[in-house]
Amino acid sequence: MNLFKLLLAGAATATIVLAFRDRDTGGWLPPGGDPAPGYPEDEEPVLGYDGMDRDTVVDWLRSADLDPDTLARVHAYESAHQRRGLVLETVADLMEE
């Protein structure tokens, strides 16, 4: 059973590395990837956004070095969906920096 768990963990790790690794630069892909112009507001701005509570989103926003386009996507998505005041204020503050 422990061997099975170890193999499963290795497979999960390999999947994550393959999915989020930039093969050209060798670095990690940024959250949300390259946004398409005019993206639909019903799509999460970054993978896993809908699963984060208010405090997690705020902590993530403050610790991540997000580009202005990603911040704009987060603001548009948050405004269209949950409209959490603290999240919108944090995004607005980061966009002003």
Secondary structure by P-SEA (a helix, b strand, c coil): caaaaaaaaaaaaaaaaaaccccccccccccccccccccccccccccccccccaaaaaaaaaaccccaaaaaaaaaaaaaccccaaaaaaaaaaaac
